[in-house]
């Protein structure tokens, strides 16, 4: 037995060395045009709604706007929309004639670009181009070392932004958690912007807790941009705005904040976030109707103030577990809602965003994996322009997990590969290589030139995910997936500093009370 082991040991070491060389080759960065996956891959292969179904949803949404309308708009919004053709009823509700909606749809911005501070991160929202990113307002951080939840901080937000900056498959960073260590709300909004922009030069999304905070936050943003003109030329932050409180009511303060953002040149996400069975109707199709109606009202609102201002059609209907009334963000129904909304964005030819990748699981476990994988895949295949909340979110949006953000990058890599689909070309279906292998060749394709040439351009490999054989896994001391995620998280954070110019960073820290290092 000893002699046999000694005889095989050198060959086993050689195989390990070969594996290491192959892994090193796969880790070498490819030119952008050669990468098998990248931001903005066109989706649209999955279409749960028929053309007739989309037309029925559109007609029902127009009926809802004409017959029900929305209440509680601020006076400034009422004045702008009435001047454009909306009708203010004796009951205080604004109603929207079909002709008005169609007129504003004609004026709405299409094929918009959401800019990064670095142009290589620009997001072109056209057709069915797909982009994945973060979002949400989690109030807790998931601590995987103790399996507990704690309050999220400004440092956590900065760390999440730094991780996102170094994860290829997470294309934008919208504020994922609340800085609960910052008590003053204005300071919290300022720290949110600073943490996001310090951590990444990808496109950033944020919210404002009060309309009066937009102006002082814009002063900080202008400093980051290098002046107001530079900001207006390439606005790298968008306003995630819950301008409605479903069902069919405007959110007055959010609407005023949205107006300020429009005048400041900031793109807006028109976010309708009803919950089917609670604040939205229980039928999946009717929940989409309400979300579409509310967002069409948002299109009228924005374009009555500034025609053609960049706005994202943010139908975000969520799902209730009807047994309890609790949110079920990782459900199959959520995946269907999001995919159906993506089709409605395409029906109108508008840039659209919705939520996917949310997990109801409390930890990054098997449940989290299937929920994130299924919902993100359906969102990507449906051609959703902006997939928000796609990584890191647990406990139905209450908890954010940095390790799950890292794991989610692997999930999104696989999702993007499905979005890309199968390339059918004369070369890819040529049987020449089959002839070489089968007619006098080695009988396998492992060493074929075609196989080697496609190793990186046709196939996607996980960074953290484990594809070892059981034997290799045992020899490697049985690595655990979560341990690898912790290791990669720590490695990224150990080398990832601020993306801000040091002089700008110093100026902002001198002028504002910043809560993270």
N, C-alpha and C positions, 0 to 999 in steps of 0.2 A: 504493500500500500504506500509505503514511504517513497519507494522508487518511482511509482506511477505519479505521485504528487509532484516530485521533483522534476519529472520529465515534462509535466504539463505547466508548471509554474511560469517558465519564461514565455510560453505562448500566450498564457492568460495576461501577463503583464503587457505583452505587445499589443493585444487587443485593447486593453485599457488605454494604452498610449494612443492607438488609432482613434478611439472614441474621443479622447481629449482633443486631438487635432481637429476632428470633425466639429466638435463643439466650438472650438476657437474660430473655425471658419464660419460657422453659422452666426457667431456673435459679431463678426466684423460688419460694420455698417455698410449698407447698400446705398447706391445713389437713389435719390428720391423716386426717379422714374422707373427704377427696377424693383422697388419694393412690392411685394405681393399685396400688401394692404396699406392704406393711407387715408387721411381725412378726405371726405367728400366723395367716396365711392358711390356710384348711383345704385339705388335699390329699386324697389317697386315690384318685385316678383310676386310678393304675397299681397293679395287683395281680397279681404273678407267681404267687402261691399261690392255689389254689382253696380253697373252704371245706373240702372233703374233705382237701386237703393240709395245711391248718392243724390239723385235728383229728388227722391221723396224726402230725404233728410233736409235738403236745401229748401224745398217748398214748405216743409213744416216749420223750419226756422224762420222763414219770411212771414209765415202766418203768426208765429209767436211774437215777432217784433211789431207787426201791425196791430194785433189784437190784445196782446198783454203789455208789451213794452217794458221799460225798466224804470224804477223809481229812484229817488234820492241822489240824483246828480247834483253837484255843486252849481251855484248860480252861473259861474263862468262857463261851465260845460253846457248847461241848459241854453245859455245865450248863443253859444257857438253852434250847437246842434240845431236849435230852432231856426237860426239864420240860414242854415244849410238846407232846411226842409223838414226837420223833425216836428212832431206835433205834441205840444204840452197839454194834456187833458186836465179836466177839473179835478181828477183824482190825484194829480201831481205826478202822473207817470208820463214819461216820454215814449211816444210811439213813432215807428219808423216806416214810412211808406216804401213799398218795393222799389219805386223809381229812385228814391234817395239812396237806398242800399246799393243798387246797381251803379249809380253815379259815383259813389264813394269807392266801390270796388274798382272802378275804372281808373280812379286817381291813385289808388294804393300802390306803394312801392313794391316792386318785384325784383327778383334776381339781386338781392342786396348782398353786401359784404360786411361781415362783422370783423373788424380789424383786431389784430393783435398788436402789442407794442413792437414786436418783431414781425415784419411782413411775412416771414415764412409760416406764421401761424394764422394768417388770414383765413376766414371761413366763408366760402362762397355759397350762399344759400340759394341754389337754383335747382329747379326740377326736383329730382328725387335724391339729390346729394345728401349723404348721411354723415352726421357728426355726433360724437358721444362726449358727454361731459358730466360734471357734478351739478348739484343744486340742492336746495332745501334749507331748512332752518332748524336743524337738529339742536336739541338743548343738552344732549349728553354725548360723551365720548365712550365708546366701548373699549374697556380695558381687557385685552385678551389674556394678560398675565394673571389677573385675579378673577376673570369672568364677572366683572361688576361694571356698573355705569357710574360715571361722575360728570359733573358740570363741564361743559366745553369752554375753552378759553381762547383768547386772542392768539396765544402761542400755538394752540392746536390748529387754528385756522391757517396760520402762517405755514405750519408744517404740512398741512394738507395741500396748500398751494405749491409748496416746494416739491412735494411728491408728484403732483400733477404735472409740473413742468418737466419732470424727468420720466414720465410714462408716455410712450409714443401713441398709445391707443386711446388716451383721454385727451380730447382735442380742445377743450375749453374748461375754464374754472369759474363756475358760478358759486357764490357764497354757500358753503355746505352746512355751516353751523353758526350758532349765535355765540358771540363773545360774552359769556355770562359773568366773567370777572370784571367787565367794564360796566359800572352801574349807571353812569350818565348816558342817556340815549344818544346825544350828539357825539360824545366821545366814542360810543360804540360804533356808530356809523362811520366815523373817521378811521377808527382802528380797523374796521372791516375792509375798507378800501385800501388802506396802507398794507395790511397783511396780505391781501390778495395780490396786489401789484408788486409787493416786495418778493413774493414767492414765485411768481410766474410772469412771463411776458406774453403768454397766450391770452386770448380774449377773456375778459372778466365780466361777470354779472353780479349785481348787488341790488339791494333794496334800501329804502329810506324809512326810518321809523316815524318821521314827521315831515310834512312838506317844508317847514322852515329850515330843515337840515340840507336841502338840496344846494342852496347858495354857498354855505361854507364848505361843503364837500366838493363843490365844483372848484373852489379856490385851490384845494389840495390837488385835485385832478389836473388843473392847469399847470401847477408846479411840476407834477410828474411828467406831463406831456411836453413841457418846455414852452408853455405859453398857450393862450386861448386859441390863437390861429392854428397852432400845431394840433391842438385837440380837435378842433372842428374839422380839420382836414382828414384826420384818422381817429375817430372816436373809438377807443379801445375798451370801453366799459358800456354795458347795456343795463337798463333799469328793468329788473324783474318786478312787474307791477300787478298786484291783485286788485285790479280796478273794479271788479265786481264782487259782491257777496251773494253767491247763489242761494236761492233761486231769483234771478232777474232783478237784482238791485245793484245800483252803483255803490262803490265804497268811497264816500265823499273825500276823506283825507288822501287816500291813495290816488284818486283822480286829480286832485290839486297837485300832488307831487308829480304825477305823470305830465301835467301841463308844464310844470317848471322844467322837467327833463327835456321835453320837446323843444322848449325855447332855448335850452342850453345845448342843443345839438346831440343829445344822447339817444341812441336807439332804445326802443321800448319793447318789452315782452308783454303782450296783452294776455294776462293769465286768468283763465276761468277754471277754478278748481272745485267744482261741485263733487259731491260724494253720492254715487248712485245708491238709491234706497234711503238717503237721508236728506241731503240738500240738492240732489238731482233725482230725476225719476229712476225707478228700478230697471225698466227695460233698457238693455244696452243701446239700442238704436235711439230711444228717446233721450237717454242721457247725452248722447252725441248731439241730438237736436238742440237741447238746451245750451250745451257748451258752444255750439256753432252760433246760435242766436246771440249769446252774450258777447262772443268775440266779434261777430259782425257789428254789434253796437259799438264795440271798441274801435273797429275800422272807421265807422262813421265819426266817432269822437275825435280820433287822431287826425283824420283828414279834413275835418271841419276846422281844425286849428291850424294845421300846416299840411297842405296837400303833398302827398308823396314822401312824408317823413318815414324813415325806416322803422317798421314795426313787425313783430313776429306774431303770427296767429297762434296764440297759446292755449288751445283747447286741452285742458288737463283734467278731464273727469276721472275721479278715483272710484274705488269700489268699496262697498260695505259687505262684511260678512253678515248676511241677513239674519243669522241665528242670534247674533249679539249686538249688531250695529257698529262693531269695531271696523276700522279700516283694514282692507286686505290688499295691500299694494303689490304683493307677489303672486296674485291669483291669475288663473287663465282668463277670467273676465277682464282683469286689468289689461292684460296683453291684447285682448280683442278690442277694448275701448281705444287704446293707444293706436293700434294699427288702423282702426276705422277713422280716427281723427286725422291720421297722416293722409289717408285718401281724400278727406274733405279739404285739407290744405291744398292738395294737388288739384282738386276739383275747381278751386278758386284761383289756382296759379299763384298762391301767396306763400311766402316763406313761413314754415310752421314748426312748432315745437310742442312736445308733450313729454310725459314722464314714463320711464321704464327702468328696470333694474332695481326697483325697491324690494327689499326683503322684509317679510314679517318676522323672520327668525331673529333671535336676540344676539346671536353670535355667528361668525363666519363658518357655518357648518354645512352639512349636505343640503338641508332645506334652503339655506341661503344660496347655495350653488345652483339648485334647479330653478329657484325663483328668478334669480338674476339672469341665468342663461336663457330661459324660455322667453321672458318678457323682452330682454334686449334683442334676442334674435328676431322676434316678430316685429319689433320696432324697426330694426335695421332692414329687414326684408321688405317692409312696407314702404321704405323710402322716406322715412321721417327725417327732415332736415336737421333738427336739433333734438337729440335724445337727452333729456335732463334727468338728473338723479340716477344715472346709470351705474354708478359705482359707489360703494362705501356705506350705503344707507341700510340701516337695520331698524327693527322694532317699529315698522310702519312709519318711518321718517323721524322717530324720536331719538335715535342714536346713530352716530357716525363712527366708523371704524377705519383707522389709518391702514391697518393690515388688510382689511377688506378692499380698500382702494387699490393696494398693490396687487392683490389677487384678482381684482376686477379687470386690471389691465390685461391679464392673460385671457379672461373670459371675452373681453371685447376684441382681442386679437382673433379668437376663433369665430366670433360673430361676424367681424368684418370679412373674414375669409368666405363665409357663407353669402354675405352680401355681394361680394365680387362675382361669385358664381363660377360657371365652367366655361373656359375659353375654348370655343370650337373654331379652329382654323385649319387650313390645309396641312400645316405642319403638325398640329396636335392630333390629327386623325390619320396621318400617314402611316401605312403599315410597314415602311422600310425597316424600322428598328425591330419589328416583330419578325421579319424575315431573317435579319441578322442573328437574332437570338435563337430562333426555332430551327432554322435550316443550317445545321452545322455549327451553331454557336454554343455558348455556355449553358443555355437553357434557363437563364434568369437575367434580370435587367439591372442587377445591383451595380455592375461596373460600366454600364452603358454610358456613352457620352451624353445621350439625351437625359438620362437620370441625373447625372452630375450637374448638367447645365440648368436643370429645373429645381435643384435642391433648395435654393433660396428664393427664386422668383415665382415658384408655383405653390410652395408649401410654407406654412406658418408654424413656428415652434413656440411652445410656452416657455417663459422665462423661469417661472416658479413651479409650474406643474411638473409632475414626476412621471416619466415614461420608462423608468427602469424595469428590467425583468425582476421577478422576486429574488433571484440569486444576486443580481447586482444591488438590489435594495438592501438585502441582508449584509452584503459586503460593505456597503456604505453606512452601516450602523443604523439602518431603518429610519431614514430621515422623514420627518412629519411635515406636511404641507404648511401648517401654520408657522412652524419654526422657520421654514425657508422664507415665508412672507415677512416675519419679524426681522430676519437677517437682511433681506433686501431693503426693507424700510429703513433700518438703521444705517445701512451702507449709503443709501441716497442722502439721508439727512446729514450724515457726517461730512459730506462734500458739497452739499447744495447751499450756497449762500444767497444773499439778496440779489435780485435781478435789477435793482435800481442802481443808478449811478451813485457812487459813494457821496458825492457832494449833495445830490438831491436828497439822499437818505438822511444825511446829517442835518440838512435844512429842515426837513419835515420833523425830525426828532427834536429839534430845537423849538419849533413852533407849535408842536402838538404833544399831548400826553400819550405816548405810545406804550402799549402794555406788553410787547413781545420783544425778544432780542434777535 
